[in-house]
Amino acid sequence: MTDLTFTSASPPGLDRAVAHCQDVTREHSKTFYLGSRFFPMAQRRAVWAVYAACRDGDDTVDELGGTAAQLGLDLWWARVQGAFAGRPGDHPIDMALAWAAREYPIPLSAFEELHEGLRMDLRGHEYHSMDDLILYCRRVAGVVGFMIAPVSGYSGGERTLHAALMLGQAMQLTNILRDVGEDLTRGRVYLPSELLAEFHVSRADLERGVVTPEYRALMRHLSALAREWYAEGRQGIPCLHGSARLAVATAARAYEGILDDLARNDFDNFGRRAHVSGPRKLLMLPQAWWELRTAAASLS
């Protein structure tokens, strides 16, 4: 760890550190990256730093195994705490996150919840009820809304933060529905056992990778829930400041498009990963803009 404490708006090496975070964001989430481009430059840099820090923790759990993953996650959490204390490590993500945390009131508590969510993956947490799944969605993605809202600037207090939480949870539930087959290869099943039983879908059914009528019904049910969360989350977007509204609306619209693609493929998420193409994302921009304009008019 270095003793560097930021005392200026542009510490040495910050440009290279932020460029690294930009590359991480662009490589791992084209949807999030597209939305980030609508932020003003300073906010954009902070959003990239936040995303890269979250991604770093997620990759530590997904790409390492056993003791190495536990040690890696402990180190990641220590690095995040060091960045928030103004003592970043040598990694460019640490430097960029330290700058972002100094410039904007990003809560460390949100990263603490993320840490707990990543530990759930590390422990091989079993999901019995919808409450288990909702808690996981909150911890690994919902709280990202708590990180981005202070960067954006917002009005509406707790109501806006709750909407940001719901939007993040909707995106995570979308991820889970998209990645059922991929998660199975890691030995993970996020679909709650109580819900599987309710829809007459077994773990063996999942492992066979066959899309049955019962499985389609389950996917429709959870897709509808995700859309409810998107709708609730969108209510807070007009309360964000400036161009952050279009940035978040664009990312949300593109992410929800994954659900559309999943449905078009008859809910087969075992051998094909649902996605939204670049051209289709661009076609969503006018829709996102119009929704924002309509929402703003209703508030005035």
Phi and psi in degrees as GROMACS dihedral restraints (atoms count N, CA, C in turn):
[ dihedral_restraints ]
;  ai    aj    ak    al  type     phi  dphi    fc
    3     4     5     6     1   -99.8    20    10
    4     5     6     7     1   158.7    20    10
    6     7     8     9     1   -88.9    20    10
    7     8     9    10     1     5.7    20    10
    9    10    11    12     1   -58.5    20    10
   10    11    12    13     1   128.1    20    10
   12    13    14    15     1  -122.0    20    10
   13    14    15    16     1   126.1    20    10
   15    16    17    18     1   -68.9    20    10
   16    17    18    19     1   128.1    20    10
   18    19    20    21     1  -126.0    20    10
   19    20    21    22     1     3.1    20    10
   21    22    23    24     1  -135.9    20    10
   22    23    24    25     1   165.7    20    10
   24    25    26    27     1   -72.1    20    10
   25    26    27    28     1   -19.8    20    10
   27    28    29    30     1  -136.4    20    10
   28    29    30    31     1    79.9    20    10
   30    31    32    33     1   -66.2    20    10
   31    32    33    34     1   155.9    20    10
   33    34    35    36     1   -56.6    20    10
   34    35    36    37     1   135.4    20    10
   36    37    38    39     1    86.0    20    10
   37    38    39    40     1    -3.1    20    10
   39    40    41    42     1   -63.7    20    10
   40    41    42    43     1   -41.1    20    10
   42    43    44    45     1   -58.5    20    10
   43    44    45    46     1   -43.8    20    10
   45    46    47    48     1   -67.0    20    10
   46    47    48    49     1   -37.6    20    10
   48    49    50    51     1   -65.0    20    10
   49    50    51    52     1   -44.6    20    10
   51    52    53    54     1   -67.8    20    10
   52    53    54    55     1   -37.7    20    10
   54    55    56    57     1   -60.6    20    10
   55    56    57    58     1   -37.3    20    10
   57    58    59    60     1   -63.2    20    10
   58    59    60    61     1   -44.7    20    10
   60    61    62    63     1   -64.4    20    10
   61    62    63    64     1   -36.3    20    10
   63    64    65    66     1   -61.4    20    10
   64    65    66    67     1   -44.7    20    10
   66    67    68    69     1   -62.2    20    10
   67    68    69    70     1   -41.1    20    10
   69    70    71    72     1   -61.8    20    10
   70    71    72    73     1   -45.1    20    10
   72    73    74    75     1   -63.8    20    10
   73    74    75    76     1   -46.4    20    10
   75    76    77    78     1   -64.3    20    10
   76    77    78    79     1   -36.6    20    10
   78    79    80    81     1   -73.8    20    10
   79    80    81    82     1   -40.1    20    10
   81    82    83    84     1   -98.6    20    10
   82    83    84    85     1   -20.1    20    10
   84    85    86    87     1  -148.4    20    10
   85    86    87    88     1    91.3    20    10
   87    88    89    90     1   -64.2    20    10
   88    89    90    91     1   -30.6    20    10
   90    91    92    93     1   -68.1    20    10
   91    92    93    94     1   -48.8    20    10
   93    94    95    96     1   -62.9    20    10
   94    95    96    97     1   -39.2    20    10
   96    97    98    99     1   -64.9    20    10
   97    98    99   100     1   -42.2    20    10
   99   100   101   102     1   -57.8    20    10
  100   101   102   103     1   -47.4    20    10
  102   103   104   105     1   -61.6    20    10
  103   104   105   106     1   -39.5    20    10
  105   106   107   108     1   -62.3    20    10
  106   107   108   109     1   -25.5    20    10
  108   109   110   111     1   -67.4    20    10
  109   110   111   112     1   -14.7    20    10
  111   112   113   114     1   -90.3    20    10
  112   113   114   115     1    -7.2    20    10
  114   115   116   117     1   -73.6    20    10
  115   116   117   118     1   150.6    20    10
  117   118   119   120     1   -58.9    20    10
  118   119   120   121     1   160.1    20    10
  120   121   122   123     1   -55.2    20    10
  121   122   123   124     1   -49.9    20    10
  123   124   125   126     1   -62.4    20    10
  124   125   126   127     1   -43.6    20    10
  126   127   128   129     1   -66.7    20    10
  127   128   129   130     1   -37.3    20    10
  129   130   131   132     1   -59.1    20    10
  130   131   132   133     1   -44.2    20    10
  132   133   134   135     1   -63.0    20    10
  133   134   135   136     1   -40.0    20    10
  135   136   137   138     1   -67.7    20    10
  136   137   138   139     1   -39.4    20    10
  138   139   140   141     1   -62.9    20    10
  139   140   141   142     1   -41.7    20    10
  141   142   143   144     1   -62.4    20    10
  142   143   144   145     1   -40.7    20    10
  144   145   146   147     1   -62.8    20    10
  145   146   147   148     1   -43.8    20    10
  147   148   149   150     1   -62.8    20    10
  148   149   150   151     1   -48.1    20    10
  150   151   152   153     1   -60.1    20    10
  151   152   153   154     1   -46.7    20    10
  153   154   155   156     1   -62.6    20    10
  154   155   156   157     1   -38.2    20    10
  156   157   158   159     1   -65.8    20    10
  157   158   159   160     1   -42.9    20    10
  159   160   161   162     1   -64.0    20    10
  160   161   162   163     1   -43.6    20    10
  162   163   164   165     1   -63.4    20    10
  163   164   165   166     1   -37.1    20    10
  165   166   167   168     1   -60.7    20    10
  166   167   168   169     1   -42.9    20    10
  168   169   170   171     1   -66.5    20    10
  169   170   171   172     1   -41.8    20    10
  171   172   173   174     1   -62.7    20    10
  172   173   174   175     1   -43.8    20    10
  174   175   176   177     1   -65.2    20    10
  175   176   177   178     1   -34.4    20    10
  177   178   179   180     1   -59.3    20    10
  178   179   180   181     1   -42.4    20    10
  180   181   182   183     1   -74.3    20    10
  181   182   183   184     1   -39.6    20    10
  183   184   185   186     1   -77.3    20    10
  184   185   186   187     1   -33.1    20    10
  186   187   188   189     1   -98.9    20    10
  187   188   189   190     1   -18.7    20    10
  189   190   191   192     1  -103.5    20    10
  190   191   192   193     1   168.4    20    10
  192   193   194   195     1  -135.1    20    10
  193   194   195   196     1   155.7    20    10
  195   196   197   198     1    56.6    20    10
  196   197   198   199     1  -133.7    20    10
  198   199   200   201     1   -63.2    20    10
  199   200   201   202     1   -35.8    20    10
  201   202   203   204     1   -61.4    20    10
  202   203   204   205     1   -39.9    20    10
  204   205   206   207     1   -66.8    20    10
  205   206   207   208     1   -41.2    20    10
  207   208   209   210     1   -63.8    20    10
  208   209   210   211     1   -46.4    20    10
  210   211   212   213     1   -64.3    20    10
  211   212   213   214     1   -39.7    20    10
  213   214   215   216     1   -63.9    20    10
  214   215   216   217     1   -40.5    20    10
  216   217   218   219     1   -69.1    20    10
  217   218   219   220     1   -38.2    20    10
  219   220   221   222     1   -60.5    20    10
  220   221   222   223     1   -42.9    20    10
  222   223   224   225     1   -65.8    20    10
  223   224   225   226     1   -42.1    20    10
  225   226   227   228     1   -57.8    20    10
  226   227   228   229     1   -46.3    20    10
  228   229   230   231     1   -64.7    20    10
  229   230   231   232     1   -38.7    20    10
  231   232   233   234     1   -64.5    20    10
  232   233   234   235     1   -38.2    20    10
  234   235   236   237     1   -65.8    20    10
  235   236   237   238     1   -41.2    20    10
  237   238   239   240     1   -62.6    20    10
  238   239   240   241     1   -45.8    20    10
  240   241   242   243     1   -62.3    20    10
  241   242   243   244     1   -39.7    20    10
  243   244   245   246     1   -63.0    20    10
  244   245   246   247     1   -40.3    20    10
  246   247   248   249     1   -63.2    20    10
  247   248   249   250     1   -43.3    20    10
  249   250   251   252     1   -68.1    20    10
  250   251   252   253     1   -26.0    20    10
  252   253   254   255     1   -83.8    20    10
  253   254   255   256     1     0.2    20    10
  255   256   257   258     1    81.0    20    10
  256   257   258   259     1    18.3    20    10
  258   259   260   261     1  -125.9    20    10
  259   260   261   262     1    66.0    20    10
  261   262   263   264     1   -69.5    20    10
  262   263   264   265     1   153.5    20    10
  264   265   266   267     1   -77.4    20    10
  265   266   267   268     1  -170.7    20    10
  267   268   269   270     1   -78.8    20    10
  268   269   270   271     1   -16.2    20    10
  270   271   272   273     1   -68.2    20    10
  271   272   273   274     1   139.8    20    10
  273   274   275   276     1   -59.4    20    10
  274   275   276   277     1   -32.0    20    10
  276   277   278   279     1   -63.1    20    10
  277   278   279   280     1   -38.8    20    10
  279   280   281   282     1   -62.8    20    10
  280   281   282   283     1   -44.1    20    10
  282   283   284   285     1   -64.8    20    10
  283   284   285   286     1   -44.5    20    10
  285   286   287   288     1   -65.4    20    10
  286   287   288   289     1   -40.8    20    10
  288   289   290   291     1   -66.9    20    10
  289   290   291   292     1   -38.8    20    10
  291   292   293   294     1   -61.1    20    10
  292   293   294   295     1   -42.6    20    10
  294   295   296   297     1   -63.4    20    10
  295   296   297   298     1   -45.9    20    10
  297   298   299   300     1   -62.1    20    10
  298   299   300   301     1   -41.7    20    10
  300   301   302   303     1   -68.6    20    10
  301   302   303   304     1   -26.7    20    10
  303   304   305   306     1   -79.0    20    10
  304   305   306   307     1   -35.3    20    10
  306   307   308   309     1   -80.7    20    10
  307   308   309   310     1   -28.2    20    10
  309   310   311   312     1  -132.5    20    10
  310   311   312   313     1   149.9    20    10
  312   313   314   315     1   -79.5    20    10
  313   314   315   316     1    57.5    20    10
  315   316   317   318     1   -72.8    20    10
  316   317   318   319     1   126.8    20    10
  318   319   320   321     1   -80.3    20    10
  319   320   321   322     1   129.5    20    10
  321   322   323   324     1   -61.8    20    10
  322   323   324   325     1   -29.3    20    10
  324   325   326   327     1   -60.1    20    10
  325   326   327   328     1   -29.6    20    10
  327   328   329   330     1   -67.3    20    10
  328   329   330   331     1   -41.0    20    10
  330   331   332   333     1   -67.6    20    10
  331   332   333   334     1   -31.6    20    10
  333   334   335   336     1   -64.5    20    10
  334   335   336   337     1   -41.2    20    10
  336   337   338   339     1   -65.5    20    10
  337   338   339   340     1   -40.0    20    10
  339   340   341   342     1   -58.9    20    10
  340   341   342   343     1   -42.6    20    10
  342   343   344   345     1   -57.7    20    10
  343   344   345   346     1   -42.6    20    10
  345   346   347   348     1   -65.2    20    10
  346   347   348   349     1   -37.8    20    10
  348   349   350   351     1   -64.6    20    10
  349   350   351   352     1   -41.2    20    10
  351   352   353   354     1   -66.5    20    10
  352   353   354   355     1   -32.4    20    10
  354   355   356   357     1   -66.3    20    10
  355   356   357   358     1   -31.2    20    10
  357   358   359   360     1   -60.8    20    10
  358   359   360   361     1   -42.0    20    10
  360   361   362   363     1   -64.4    20    10
  361   362   363   364     1   -41.3    20    10
  363   364   365   366     1   -64.7    20    10
  364   365   366   367     1   -35.8    20    10
  366   367   368   369     1   -81.8    20    10
  367   368   369   370     1    -7.4    20    10
  369   370   371   372     1    68.8    20    10
  370   371   372   373     1    43.8    20    10
  372   373   374   375     1   -55.7    20    10
  373   374   375   376     1   136.6    20    10
  375   376   377   378     1   -98.3    20    10
  376   377   378   379     1   135.6    20    10
  378   379   380   381     1  -102.6    20    10
  379   380   381   382     1   105.0    20    10
  381   382   383   384     1   -92.6    20    10
  382   383   384   385     1   -40.5    20    10
  384   385   386   387     1  -125.1    20    10
  385   386   387   388     1   169.5    20    10
  387   388   389   390     1   -63.8    20    10
  388   389   390   391     1   -31.0    20    10
  390   391   392   393     1   -60.6    20    10
  391   392   393   394     1   -38.8    20    10
  393   394   395   396     1   -61.5    20    10
  394   395   396   397     1   -45.1    20    10
  396   397   398   399     1   -67.2    20    10
  397   398   399   400     1   -41.9    20    10
  399   400   401   402     1   -63.3    20    10
  400   401   402   403     1   -41.1    20    10
  402   403   404   405     1   -61.1    20    10
  403   404   405   406     1   -43.3    20    10
  405   406   407   408     1   -63.4    20    10
  406   407   408   409     1   -45.5    20    10
  408   409   410   411     1   -61.2    20    10
  409   410   411   412     1   -38.3    20    10
  411   412   413   414     1   -62.8    20    10
  412   413   414   415     1   -48.5    20    10
  414   415   416   417     1   -69.7    20    10
  415   416   417   418     1   -40.1    20    10
  417   418   419   420     1   -93.6    20    10
  418   419   420   421     1    -9.9    20    10
  420   421   422   423     1  -146.2    20    10
  421   422   423   424     1   -40.2    20    10
  423   424   425   426     1   -55.3    20    10
  424   425   426   427     1   -42.6    20    10
  426   427   428   429     1   -68.8    20    10
  427   428   429   430     1   -14.8    20    10
  429   430   431   432     1   -62.1    20    10
  430   431   432   433     1   -30.1    20    10
  432   433   434   435     1   -60.5    20    10
  433   434   435   436     1   -35.3    20    10
  435   436   437   438     1   -68.3    20    10
  436   437   438   439     1   -24.7    20    10
  438   439   440   441     1   -81.4    20    10
  439   440   441   442     1   -38.5    20    10
  441   442   443   444     1   -81.6    20    10
  442   443   444   445     1   -36.5    20    10
  444   445   446   447     1   -57.2    20    10
  445   446   447   448     1   -43.8    20    10
  447   448   449   450     1   -66.1    20    10
  448   449   450   451     1   -28.4    20    10
  450   451   452   453     1   -70.2    20    10
  451   452   453   454     1   -40.4    20    10
  453   454   455   456     1   -68.0    20    10
  454   455   456   457     1   -38.0    20    10
  456   457   458   459     1    83.4    20    10
  457   458   459   460     1   140.0    20    10
  459   460   461   462     1  -159.1    20    10
  460   461   462   463     1   159.6    20    10
  462   463   464   465     1  -117.6    20    10
  463   464   465   466     1   171.4    20    10
  465   466   467   468     1    96.0    20    10
  466   467   468   469     1    -3.3    20    10
  468   469   470   471     1    56.0    20    10
  469   470   471   472     1  -134.7    20    10
  471   472   473   474     1   -62.7    20    10
  472   473   474   475     1   -30.1    20    10
  474   475   476   477     1   -62.8    20    10
  475   476   477   478     1   -41.4    20    10
  477   478   479   480     1   -69.4    20    10
  478   479   480   481     1   -39.4    20    10
  480   481   482   483     1   -65.2    20    10
  481   482   483   484     1   -37.0    20    10
  483   484   485   486     1   -64.0    20    10
  484   485   486   487     1   -41.1    20    10
  486   487   488   489     1   -62.7    20    10
  487   488   489   490     1   -40.4    20    10
  489   490   491   492     1   -62.8    20    10
  490   491   492   493     1   -38.9    20    10
  492   493   494   495     1   -61.3    20    10
  493   494   495   496     1   -46.6    20    10
  495   496   497   498     1   -64.6    20    10
  496   497   498   499     1   -36.5    20    10
  498   499   500   501     1   -65.5    20    10
  499   500   501   502     1   -42.8    20    10
  501   502   503   504     1   -63.4    20    10
  502   503   504   505     1   -40.0    20    10
  504   505   506   507     1   -64.9    20    10
  505   506   507   508     1   -38.5    20    10
  507   508   509   510     1   -61.7    20    10
  508   509   510   511     1   -41.9    20    10
  510   511   512   513     1   -64.7    20    10
  511   512   513   514     1   -39.5    20    10
  513   514   515   516     1   -69.0    20    10
  514   515   516   517     1   -40.6    20    10
  516   517   518   519     1   -62.9    20    10
  517   518   519   520     1   -36.3    20    10
  519   520   521   522     1   -60.7    20    10
  520   521   522   523     1   -45.1    20    10
  522   523   524   525     1   -56.4    20    10
  523   524   525   526     1   -45.0    20    10
  525   526   527   528     1   -63.3    20    10
  526   527   528   529     1   -43.5    20    10
  528   529   530   531     1   -67.7    20    10
  529   530   531   532     1   -35.3    20    10
  531   532   533   534     1   -68.0    20    10
  532   533   534   535     1   -35.3    20    10
  534   535   536   537     1  -107.8    20    10
  535   536   537   538     1    21.5    20    10
  537   538   539   540     1   -54.7    20    10
  538   539   540   541     1   -48.4    20    10
  540   541   542   543     1   -65.0    20    10
  541   542   543   544     1   -44.0    20    10
  543   544   545   546     1   -63.8    20    10
  544   545   546   547     1   -41.1    20    10
  546   547   548   549     1   -66.0    20    10
  547   548   549   550     1   -34.0    20    10
  549   550   551   552     1   -60.1    20    10
  550   551   552   553     1   -34.9    20    10
  552   553   554   555     1   -66.2    20    10
  553   554   555   556     1   -20.7    20    10
  555   556   557   558     1   -95.3    20    10
  556   557   558   559     1     3.4    20    10
  558   559   560   561     1    78.1    20    10
  559   560   561   562     1    19.9    20    10
  561   562   563   564     1  -111.7    20    10
  562   563   564   565     1   136.8    20    10
  564   565   566   567     1  -132.4    20    10
  565   566   567   568     1   113.3    20    10
  567   568   569   570     1   -91.1    20    10
  568   569   570   571     1   -12.9    20    10
  570   571   572   573     1   -70.4    20    10
  571   572   573   574     1   121.7    20    10
  573   574   575   576     1   -61.4    20    10
  574   575   576   577     1   139.5    20    10
  576   577   578   579     1   -62.1    20    10
  577   578   579   580     1   -35.0    20    10
  579   580   581   582     1   -64.0    20    10
  580   581   582   583     1   -37.9    20    10
  582   583   584   585     1   -72.6    20    10
  583   584   585   586     1   -38.7    20    10
  585   586   587   588     1   -58.7    20    10
  586   587   588   589     1   -44.8    20    10
  588   589   590   591     1   -64.2    20    10
  589   590   591   592     1   -40.4    20    10
  591   592   593   594     1   -60.4    20    10
  592   593   594   595     1   -36.1    20    10
  594   595   596   597     1   -98.2    20    10
  595   596   597   598     1     7.8    20    10
  597   598   599   600     1    60.3    20    10
  598   599   600   601     1    45.3    20    10
  600   601   602   603     1  -119.2    20    10
  601   602   603   604     1   128.3    20    10
  603   604   605   606     1  -103.8    20    10
  604   605   606   607     1   165.8    20    10
  606   607   608   609     1   -60.8    20    10
  607   608   609   610     1   -37.7    20    10
  609   610   611   612     1   -62.5    20    10
  610   611   612   613     1   -37.9    20    10
  612   613   614   615     1   -60.1    20    10
  613   614   615   616     1   -43.4    20    10
  615   616   617   618     1   -62.6    20    10
  616   617   618   619     1   -44.8    20    10
  618   619   620   621     1   -68.9    20    10
  619   620   621   622     1   -24.3    20    10
  621   622   623   624     1   -74.2    20    10
  622   623   624   625     1   -21.3    20    10
  624   625   626   627     1    68.9    20    10
  625   626   627   628     1    30.4    20    10
  627   628   629   630     1  -104.7    20    10
  628   629   630   631     1   128.8    20    10
  630   631   632   633     1   -85.6    20    10
  631   632   633   634     1   101.6    20    10
  633   634   635   636     1   -94.1    20    10
  634   635   636   637     1   166.2    20    10
  636   637   638   639     1   -57.2    20    10
  637   638   639   640     1   -36.9    20    10
  639   640   641   642     1   -65.7    20    10
  640   641   642   643     1   -40.5    20    10
  642   643   644   645     1   -66.5    20    10
  643   644   645   646     1   -41.2    20    10
  645   646   647   648     1   -59.8    20    10
  646   647   648   649     1   -41.3    20    10
  648   649   650   651     1   -62.5    20    10
  649   650   651   652     1   -39.5    20    10
  651   652   653   654     1   -63.8    20    10
  652   653   654   655     1   -44.7    20    10
  654   655   656   657     1   -64.7    20    10
  655   656   657   658     1   -38.8    20    10
  657   658   659   660     1   -63.4    20    10
  658   659   660   661     1   -40.9    20    10
  660   661   662   663     1   -60.6    20    10
  661   662   663   664     1   -48.7    20    10
  663   664   665   666     1   -73.2    20    10
  664   665   666   667     1   -32.9    20    10
  666   667   668   669     1   -63.6    20    10
  667   668   669   670     1   -40.5    20    10
  669   670   671   672     1   -63.5    20    10
  670   671   672   673     1   -39.0    20    10
  672   673   674   675     1   -63.7    20    10
  673   674   675   676     1   -44.4    20    10
  675   676   677   678     1   -59.2    20    10
  676   677   678   679     1   -40.7    20    10
  678   679   680   681     1   -66.5    20    10
  679   680   681   682     1   -35.3    20    10
  681   682   683   684     1   -61.5    20    10
  682   683   684   685     1   -41.4    20    10
  684   685   686   687     1   -66.8    20    10
  685   686   687   688     1   -39.9    20    10
  687   688   689   690     1   -59.5    20    10
  688   689   690   691     1   -45.8    20    10
  690   691   692   693     1   -60.9    20    10
  691   692   693   694     1   -42.0    20    10
  693   694   695   696     1   -66.8    20    10
  694   695   696   697     1   -41.1    20    10
  696   697   698   699     1   -65.5    20    10
  697   698   699   700     1   -36.3    20    10
  699   700   701   702     1   -64.3    20    10
  700   701   702   703     1   -22.5    20    10
  702   703   704   705     1   -62.9    20    10
  703   704   705   706     1   -22.9    20    10
  705   706   707   708     1   -90.3    20    10
  706   707   708   709     1   -13.2    20    10
  708   709   710   711     1   -61.6    20    10
  709   710   711   712     1   -41.7    20    10
  711   712   713   714     1   -61.9    20    10
  712   713   714   715     1   -16.8    20    10
  714   715   716   717     1   -84.8    20    10
  715   716   717   718     1    -8.8    20    10
  717   718   719   720     1   -74.0    20    10
  718   719   720   721     1   160.5    20    10
  720   721   722   723     1   -96.5    20    10
  721   722   723   724     1   140.2    20    10
  723   724   725   726     1    60.1    20    10
  724   725   726   727     1  -143.1    20    10
  726   727   728   729     1   -73.2    20    10
  727   728   729   730     1    -6.5    20    10
  729   730   731   732     1   -59.3    20    10
  730   731   732   733     1   -28.3    20    10
  732   733   734   735     1   -60.3    20    10
  733   734   735   736     1   -49.6    20    10
  735   736   737   738     1   -68.2    20    10
  736   737   738   739     1   -35.2    20    10
  738   739   740   741     1   -60.1    20    10
  739   740   741   742     1   -49.3    20    10
  741   742   743   744     1   -72.8    20    10
  742   743   744   745     1   -39.4    20    10
  744   745   746   747     1   -62.5    20    10
  745   746   747   748     1   -38.8    20    10
  747   748   749   750     1   -65.5    20    10
  748   749   750   751     1   -46.7    20    10
  750   751   752   753     1   -62.8    20    10
  751   752   753   754     1   -41.2    20    10
  753   754   755   756     1   -65.9    20    10
  754   755   756   757     1   -44.1    20    10
  756   757   758   759     1   -63.7    20    10
  757   758   759   760     1   -42.5    20    10
  759   760   761   762     1   -67.6    20    10
  760   761   762   763     1   -38.8    20    10
  762   763   764   765     1   -67.1    20    10
  763   764   765   766     1   -41.3    20    10
  765   766   767   768     1   -64.3    20    10
  766   767   768   769     1   -26.4    20    10
  768   769   770   771     1   -60.9    20    10
  769   770   771   772     1   -22.8    20    10
  771   772   773   774     1   -61.9    20    10
  772   773   774   775     1   -37.4    20    10
  774   775   776   777     1   -64.1    20    10
  775   776   777   778     1   -37.9    20    10
  777   778   779   780     1   -62.3    20    10
  778   779   780   781     1   -43.9    20    10
  780   781   782   783     1   -67.3    20    10
  781   782   783   784     1   -36.8    20    10
  783   784   785   786     1   -61.3    20    10
  784   785   786   787     1   -43.4    20    10
  786   787   788   789     1   -66.6    20    10
  787   788   789   790     1   -39.6    20    10
  789   790   791   792     1   -62.0    20    10
  790   791   792   793     1   -29.2    20    10
  792   793   794   795     1   -91.8    20    10
  793   794   795   796     1    18.8    20    10
  795   796   797   798     1    60.9    20    10
  796   797   798   799     1    30.4    20    10
  798   799   800   801     1    63.7    20    10
  799   800   801   802     1    28.0    20    10
  801   802   803   804     1   -86.9    20    10
  802   803   804   805     1    96.5    20    10
  804   805   806   807     1  -111.5    20    10
  805   806   807   808     1    23.9    20    10
  807   808   809   810     1   -93.9    20    10
  808   809   810   811     1   -43.4    20    10
  810   811   812   813     1  -113.1    20    10
  811   812   813   814     1    -3.3    20    10
  813   814   815   816     1  -139.7    20    10
  814   815   816   817     1   136.0    20    10
  816   817   818   819     1   -93.7    20    10
  817   818   819   820     1   117.2    20    10
  819   820   821   822     1   -62.0    20    10
  820   821   822   823     1   143.7    20    10
  822   823   824   825     1  -156.3    20    10
  823   824   825   826     1   170.3    20    10
  825   826   827   828     1  -121.4    20    10
  826   827   828   829     1   123.2    20    10
  828   829   830   831     1   -68.5    20    10
  829   830   831   832     1   160.3    20    10
  831   832   833   834     1   -56.5    20    10
  832   833   834   835     1   -50.2    20    10
  834   835   836   837     1   -59.2    20    10
  835   836   837   838     1   -38.4    20    10
  837   838   839   840     1   -67.1    20    10
  838   839   840   841     1   -37.7    20    10
  840   841   842   843     1   -60.1    20    10
  841   842   843   844     1   -42.5    20    10
  843   844   845   846     1   -64.7    20    10
  844   845   846   847     1   -35.1    20    10
  846   847   848   849     1   -68.2    20    10
  847   848   849   850     1   -19.4    20    10
  849   850   851   852     1   -80.3    20    10
  850   851   852   853     1   -15.9    20    10
  852   853   854   855     1   -59.1    20    10
  853   854   855   856     1   -47.5    20    10
  855   856   857   858     1   -59.9    20    10
  856   857   858   859     1   -36.6    20    10
  858   859   860   861     1   -64.3    20    10
  859   860   861   862     1   -44.0    20    10
  861   862   863   864     1   -62.5    20    10
  862   863   864   865     1   -42.1    20    10
  864   865   866   867     1   -63.4    20    10
  865   866   867   868     1   -43.5    20    10
  867   868   869   870     1   -66.2    20    10
  868   869   870   871     1   -39.6    20    10
  870   871   872   873     1   -61.2    20    10
  871   872   873   874     1   -40.8    20    10
  873   874   875   876     1   -64.6    20    10
  874   875   876   877     1   -43.3    20    10
  876   877   878   879     1   -63.5    20    10
  877   878   879   880     1   -40.9    20    10
  879   880   881   882     1   -65.2    20    10
  880   881   882   883     1   -42.8    20    10
  882   883   884   885     1   -64.7    20    10
  883   884   885   886     1   -41.2    20    10
  885   886   887   888     1   -64.0    20    10
  886   887   888   889     1   -38.9    20    10
  888   889   890   891     1   -64.9    20    10
  889   890   891   892     1   -36.6    20    10
  891   892   893   894     1   -71.3    20    10
  892   893   894   895     1   -23.9    20    10
  894   895   896   897     1   -86.1    20    10
  895   896   897   898     1   -19.5    20    10
